[in-house]
């Protein structure tokens, strides 16, 4: 199933963003920032197209100045020619399933006629249960690596023909917990599977930035933000805060973080390609 909603669907003139995990947390925050701008199309790849958070993507916008999208027949993706409003396309996608990106992109082309994308934001991710490293099940590591590292690589591969000509951008949302250099500073974080998977993601994106020098490939991190990913691991999160109460002061409001991340993405260039920055622009070591 795919859904097209819009106040304008002139994708030839709009700036087109593809965002995975677009209906919740950081992904939703980024989509809200994008939709606050005129002349933008968001291709929202989500796991559950019927979830209330997905439905809200097509019933509200981030800015009162942006017209509320109206439901359209998906078989007619370009009914308007007015270039001053926004467009949302919802496509099912599950990062835990190999090949899901290819299926989603095939649907995007065949159903919606999209022939290029300006920016891809690989945001979908997962956080498994916390605990000592020796208690981490191999299956937790395997599942985390599939969702947080292999899936973005599959997405890059599936989007490659749409991300040309340059200067297109592929940005992956990572975490400082994936920085091997910063492991001593994150000793409070008992998330081996998550850290391993994000370190793998960082390596993959760094490698792709070298192999595709005409494309901007970058890694960003939102830093500490209260999102659904943390709320779904509330007992472990509460225990971490109890042991390290000073960490709460580091959490930044999600709207501030997402505006900062979009500023990074807007300014990303060949000079920053291959880099790793947080929402404020601070360079993070790999």
C-alpha positions in Angstrom: 0.0 0.0 0.0 1.1 3.5 -0.7 -0.6 6.8 -0.1 -0.2 10.1 -1.8 -1.4 13.3 0.0 -0.7 16.8 -1.1 -1.6 20.4 -1.4 0.6 20.4 -4.5 2.3 17.5 -6.3 4.5 19.3 -8.8 7.5 17.2 -7.9 9.4 18.5 -10.9 9.8 21.9 -9.2 9.8 20.8 -5.6 12.9 19.9 -3.5 12.4 16.2 -2.8 13.4 14.5 0.5 13.2 10.8 1.2 13.0 10.1 5.0 12.9 6.7 6.6 11.2 6.3 10.0 9.4 9.5 9.1 6.4 9.2 11.4 8.0 9.2 14.8 10.8 10.7 16.9 13.6 12.4 15.0 12.2 11.4 11.6 8.9 13.1 12.3 10.7 16.1 13.7 12.7 16.4 10.5 9.6 16.0 8.3 7.9 18.8 10.3 10.8 21.1 9.5 10.8 20.2 5.9 7.1 20.7 5.5 7.4 24.1 7.1 9.2 25.2 3.9 7.5 25.9 0.6 8.0 23.8 -2.5 9.0 20.5 -0.8 8.0 16.9 -1.4 8.5 14.4 1.4 8.7 10.7 0.6 8.0 9.1 4.0 9.1 5.5 4.4 7.3 4.1 7.4 6.9 0.6 8.9 3.1 0.9 9.6 1.2 3.0 7.0 -2.0 2.7 9.2 -0.4 3.9 12.4 -2.0 7.1 13.9 1.4 8.8 13.7 1.5 8.0 10.0 -2.0 9.3 9.4 -1.1 12.5 11.1 1.5 13.1 8.5 -1.2 13.5 5.9 -3.7 15.5 8.1 -1.4 18.2 9.5 1.5 20.3 8.6 4.3 21.8 10.7 3.4 25.4 9.9 0.1 27.1 9.7 1.2 28.8 6.5 1.5 25.5 4.7 -1.9 24.3 3.4 -3.2 21.1 4.9 -2.7 18.2 2.5 -5.7 16.6 0.9 -6.0 13.0 -0.1 -5.4 12.2 -3.7 -5.8 9.2 -5.9 -2.3 7.6 -5.9 -2.7 6.7 -9.6 -2.6 10.5 -10.4 0.4 11.9 -8.6 0.6 15.2 -10.5 -2.8 16.9 -10.7 -1.7 20.4 -9.9 0.8 22.8 -11.3 1.0 25.3 -8.4 4.6 25.1 -7.1 4.0 26.9 -3.8 2.8 24.1 -1.6 3.9 20.7 -0.4 3.6 17.1 -1.2 3.7 13.9 1.0 4.1 10.4 -0.3 3.8 7.5 2.2 5.5 4.2 1.3 5.7 1.0 3.5 9.2 0.1 4.5 10.6 -2.1 7.2 14.4 -1.8 7.8 14.4 -5.2 9.5 13.5 -6.9 6.3 16.3 -7.3 3.6 15.1 -6.0 0.3 12.5 -3.7 1.7 14.2 -0.6 0.4 14.3 -2.0 -3.1 10.6 -2.8 -2.9 9.7 0.7 -1.6 11.7 2.4 -4.3 10.1 0.2 -7.0 6.7 1.3 -5.7 7.8 4.9 -5.7 8.8 4.8 -9.3 5.9 2.7 -10.7 3.1 4.3 -8.7 4.2 7.9 -8.2 6.5 8.5 -11.1 9.4 9.8 -9.0 12.5 10.0 -11.1 14.9 11.8 -8.8 15.5 12.6 -5.1 17.5 15.5 -3.9 18.2 14.3 -0.3 17.8 10.9 1.4 17.8 10.9 5.2 18.3 7.3 6.5 16.8 7.8 9.9 15.0 4.5 10.8 16.7 2.7 13.7 16.3 0.5 16.7 17.6 0.3 20.2 17.6 -3.2 21.8 17.5 -3.9 25.5 20.4 -2.6 27.7 22.7 -4.7 29.8 26.3 -5.8 30.3 28.2 -6.7 27.1 28.6 -10.3 28.1 24.9 -10.7 28.5 24.1 -9.3 25.1 22.6 -12.0 22.9 24.2 -12.5 19.4 20.7 -12.2 18.0 20.4 -8.6 19.5 23.6 -7.6 17.7 22.5 -9.2 14.5 19.1 -7.5 14.6 20.6 -4.1 15.4 23.2 -4.4 12.6 20.5 -5.3 10.1 18.3 -2.3 11.0 20.9 0.3 11.9 23.7 -0.5 9.4 22.8 -2.9 6.6 19.4 -1.3 5.9 20.9 2.1 5.3 23.4 0.5 2.9 20.5 -1.2 1.1 18.7 2.1 1.0 21.7 3.8 -0.6 21.9 1.1 -3.2 18.2 1.3 -4.0 18.3 5.1 -4.2 21.5 5.4 -6.2 19.9 5.9 -9.6 17.5 8.5 -8.1 20.4 10.4 -6.5 21.8 11.6 -9.7 22.9 14.0 -11.1 25.0 15.5 -8.3 25.0 17.2 -5.9 22.6 14.9 -4.3 22.8 14.1 -0.6 22.6 10.9 1.5 22.6 11.5 5.2 22.5 8.8 7.8 21.4 9.5 11.4 23.9 7.8 13.7 24.9 8.2 17.4 28.0 9.2 19.3 27.6 5.9 21.0 28.9 4.4 17.8 32.1 6.4 18.1 34.9 4.0 19.2 37.0 7.0 20.3 34.2 8.2 22.7 33.5 4.8 24.3 35.2 5.9 27.6 32.9 9.0 27.7 29.8 6.8 27.2 30.6 4.2 29.8 27.1 4.8 31.3 25.6 3.5 28.1 25.1 -0.2 28.3 24.0 -0.7 24.7 26.5 -2.9 23.1 24.3 -4.0 20.2 23.3 -0.4 19.4 26.9 0.9 19.6 28.2 -1.9 17.4 25.5 -1.3 14.8 26.1 2.5 14.8 29.9 2.0 14.5 29.2 -0.2 11.5 26.9 2.5 10.0 29.6 5.1 10.5 32.2 2.9 8.7 29.8 2.2 5.8 28.9 5.8 5.2 32.6 6.9 5.5 33.5 4.3 2.9 30.6 5.3 0.5 31.7 9.0 0.7 35.1 7.9 -0.7 33.6 5.6 -3.4 31.1 8.2 -4.5 33.0 11.5 -4.5 30.4 13.3 -6.6 27.7 12.7 -3.9 27.5 14.2 -0.4 27.5 11.3 2.0 27.5 12.3 5.7 26.7 11.0 9.2 24.9 13.2 11.7 23.8 12.6 15.3 20.9 14.3 17.2 22.6 13.7 20.5 20.5 13.1 23.6 16.8 13.7 22.8 13.7 12.2 24.4 12.1 10.2 21.6 10.0 7.1 21.2 13.1 5.0 21.0 14.1 5.9 24.6 10.5 5.8 25.9 10.2 2.2 24.6 13.2 1.3 26.8 11.9 3.3 29.8 13.0 1.0 32.6 16.6 0.9 31.3 16.5 4.6 30.6 15.3 5.5 34.1 18.0 3.3 35.6 20.6 5.1 33.5 19.3 8.5 34.7 19.2 7.3 38.3 22.9 6.3 38.1 23.9 9.5 36.1 21.3 12.2 37.0 23.5 14.9 35.3 22.7 13.3 31.9 19.2 14.8 32.0 20.7 18.3 31.6 22.1 17.2 28.3 18.8 16.4 26.7 17.8 19.0 24.1 14.2 19.7 22.8 13.5 17.7 19.7 12.4 20.7 17.6 15.7 22.5 18.4 17.6 19.4 17.4 15.7 18.8 14.2 16.1 22.4 13.1 19.8 22.1 13.8 20.0 18.8 11.8 18.2 20.3 8.9 20.6 23.2 8.9 23.5 20.7 8.7 21.8 18.9 5.9 21.2 22.1 4.0 24.8 23.2 4.3 26.3 19.7 3.6 28.7 19.8 0.7 31.8 18.1 -0.7 33.8 19.8 2.1 31.7 18.1 4.8 31.1 14.8 2.9 32.5 11.8 4.8 32.2 13.7 8.1 30.3 13.1 11.4 28.7 16.0 13.1 26.1 16.6 15.8 23.0 18.8 15.5 24.9 21.9 16.6 27.7 21.4 14.0 30.3 19.9 16.4 32.5 17.4 14.7 32.3 13.9 16.3 35.2 11.5 16.1 34.7 8.2 14.4 
